[in-house]
């Protein structure tokens, strides 16, 4: 598949990578103060066909062939993006057991469950992230991110509050310890993926306050915070792309997607110092009520998604 790439990339300073035996000392970068105003979220006009596609009783399962840098070497990886609509509690920010009885506490969201797996030598990594963005287009209610490997695991959670996000992080590294931070209201990099699926042309562009991806901060042992960034959209007839260029950290991200609804994500390219940190290319898509396909007889369905891990 031909990816829709931008011609120029950000030239930035190099990051060192750390493994479970090398990490020591305090995190090496500091978050900056909120540099610009809080994000302006354009009220969404959902495209024609949205209800039929996203409320058909199925989820969208997309698998990606992934190149992943870790410990200074390139690894072959695999990612599954699971997009599905559900109802969250506005107060508790968890999935409602009885949406019909929840009244004003019910918030319809588009949820992304992202799972990435790869090997590093003898041992393996597993990353999972969940993003819960209201169908209305208002600020994302919650994100959770966990990274597991044979050394241990770490977990981060962002919860929307009145004036910003409550960030909590738990790590097995002494220098990171347990984090409990309040961040000003800003756009989350991790919600760009769900906003593309809702209405990409309503995503805020230009210079913004952006909270970097939790996968990036966990793998690079960086503290949570708000950063300056520039988001640009390049719209094509069939394929479009967002570019995210950070001002004060040496990192960029490009996400390619279908211009037409349902705006399927075709791939991405994340760079650090102009070098590939991760890169994904769509290989398979399936609409499925996967939560009902859990018996041994359903195992061959994995072949339709070209899953290897």
N, C-alpha and C positions, 0 to 999 in steps of 0.2 A: 504494500500500500504506500502510495506516495504521500509523504507528510508535507503539510503546508508550513514551510519554515521561513523565518525572517532572515534577512541577509546579514544583519549585524548582531553582535552579541556584546555584552558588557565585559570590559577588561577589568579584572579585579585581582586582589591579593590572594595568595594561596592559603588554604586551611590545612592544618595537620590533622590526620585521623588518629584515633586512639582506640585500643581494644580493651578487653576486660582486665588485662594485667598491666596496661600502660597508664590508665587514667589515674591521675593524681592531681592535687592542688585544686584551686578554685576555677570555675569556668572562666574562659579567657576573653569573652566579649560581654559587653554590658548593654542592656536595653537603653534606648534613647527615650527622652520625654516625648509625649504625643506631639508630633511636629505639625500636624495640620488638624483641621476640624474633623469632627466625627463623620462617619460615612453618610452620604446622602443616598438612601435607598429609594429608587423610583418605584412607586406602586406598580405591581405587576399586572399587565394585561396578558392573561394566559392564552397561548396560541390555540387555534382551532384544532380539535382532536386531542387536546390535553386530557380531558376526562376519560375519553375512550381508551387512551393509551395507558394512563397511569392508574386508572381505577377499574381495571379489567380483572382484578383478582389474581394478578401475577406480578412478579418482580422482573426486572431486566438484569440479566447476568451477562457481563462482558469480561472476557479474558484477554490478557495482554502479555506479549513476549517482552521481557524487561532486561535491560542492561543495568546492573547495579554496581557502583563503586563501593568497596569496603576495604579498609586497611591498606589503601593505596593500590588495590588490584581490582580488575573488572570481573564481576561475577554474572553468571546467567541466572535470571530470576523469572518469576511468574507472578502476575497480579490478577485478582478477580475484583471487579467493581460490581456491587450489588445495589441497585437503586430500587426503592420501593416506597410507596406512600403508607403512612400510618398516622395514628392520633396520639399526641403527647399531652401530658398534663402540664399546663402553663405554670402551676405552682411547684410541683415536684420535679418536673422535667424528666419524667420517665413515661414509658408507654402505658397508656390507659388500659385497664382491664375491662372497663365497661364504658366505652365512649358515649353511648346514648344517655347515660346518667350523669355525665360530667358537666353538662351545660356550658357555661362560659369558660370553664377550666380546660376545655378541649381545644387543642391547636392542631389542625391538620398539617403535617410536615412531609417533605420529601427527604428520605433518609438514604445516606450512602454508607454502606459497609464496604470498606476497602481492606483486602487481605493480600499481603505480599510475602513471598517466601523465597529464600535462596540459601545456598550453602557457602560457608567460609571454611575451606579445608575439611577437617573431619567433622565439624559441627555445623548446625544450621540456625538460621534466623527466621522468625515469624513476626510480622508486623500487622496489626489490625487497627483501623481507625473508623470511627462512626461520626457522622455529621448529620445534624437534625435542623433543617432549614424550613421555616414556615412557608406554606404554599402562597401566602399573602405577599411574600417578599420582605417581610420585616426581619429584623436581625436574627441571626441563627441562635437558637436557644441553647445548644449544647454541642460540644465535641468531646470525644474520648479517644485516647491513643495509647496503645501498649506495644512494647517491643520486648520480645523474648529471645534469648539465645542460651547456650549451655552455661554461661556464666551467671545468669540470673534474669530478672525482668524489671522493667520500669513502666510507670503508668502516669498519664496526665489527663486532666479533665478541665474543660472550660465551661462555666455556667453563666448565662446571661443574667445580670442583675440590673437594677434601675439605671446606674450610671456607668456601666462597663461590664467587664468579665471578671469572674472569680476563678483564678487559675490555681489548681492544686496539682502537685507532682510528687511522686513517690519513686525513689531510686535506691538501688543497693550500693551506690557509690557514696562514700562518707562525705566527700566534698559537696555533693549535691544535696544529700539528705532529703528531707521532706520540705517542699515548697508550698507556701500559701500566700498568694499575691492577689492584689486588686489591680486590674489593668483598665485604662480608660477605654471608652467605647471606640472600637475601630473595626475595620473590615478584617475578617479572618482569611488568610490565604487558603485555608482548608475548605472554606465555604464557596470559593470560586467554582469548584467542581459542581456543587449542587445548583448554584445560581445559573450556570451554563445550561443545565437541564431544564430549569424553570423558564428562563428568558435571558439568553446571553446578552441581548442588546439593551438590557436594563442595568447591567453591571456598571458600577462606577469606574470611570477611567480618568487618566491624568494623575497628578500627584496626590497620593493618599497616605493616611496612616494605616499600616498593615501589620497584623500579627503573623509572623512567619509560621510556616507549617510546623506542627508538633513533631512530625517525623524527622524533619531537618534538625530541630533543636535537640531531640533525643539522641539521634545517631551521632551528632557532632558535639554533644555535651554542652549546649549553649543555654543560657538562662532565658526564661520567658520574658517577653516585653513587646513593645510597639516600635516599629521601624518606619523610616521614610521609604517610600517606593513609588514607582511610576508604572501604571497599568495602561497598556495600549491595546486596542482592538484593530485587527486587520481583517476586514470582511471580504470574502471571496464569493464567487457564484455558487460553488459547491462546498468548499471548505473554508473555514475561518479560523482565526487563532488569537488568543490573548498572550501578550508578553508581559511579564512581571520583572521589573528591574529594580533591585534594591540600591539605595543610595549609599548607605553606610556599612553594609556587609557585602562581601564579594560573591553574590549569588544572583542567578536569574532563572526564570521558569517560562517555558512556552507550552501552552495547551492548545492542541488542535481539535476541532470539532466540526460536525456537519452544520452547515449554515441553515439548512431547513430543519424544521421540527421532525423528529424529537431531539435534535441537536446532540446526537450520539458523540461521545468523546472518542476520537480516533487515535490519539497518542499524546505524548508529552516529551519534553526534554528539559531537564534540570542541569544547570551548569554551576560549577564553582571554580573560580579563576579561569573561566573559559573552557574547563574540562568537564566531561560528562560525569555527573554524580548519579543520575538515574535517567533512563530513557525507556519509554514504553510504546509499543505498537499494537493496535487492536488485531486480534486473531480470530475471535469468535464471539457471537452474540446469541442469546437464547432468552425468550420470554417464558417464565416458568413459575408455578407455585411450588418452589423448591422445598418449602417447609413440609410438604406432603410427600416428597420423594426421598424418604430416609430409609427405605428398606433395601435389603441386599439386591433385590430385583432391579432397583433403580441405579445401581452402580455403573452400568454401561452408559448412562447418560453423561457421565464425566467425559466420555470420548467425544461427545458432540461439542464440548467446550474446549477440547484439545488440552486438557489438564495433564500436567506431568508430575507435580509435587503432591 
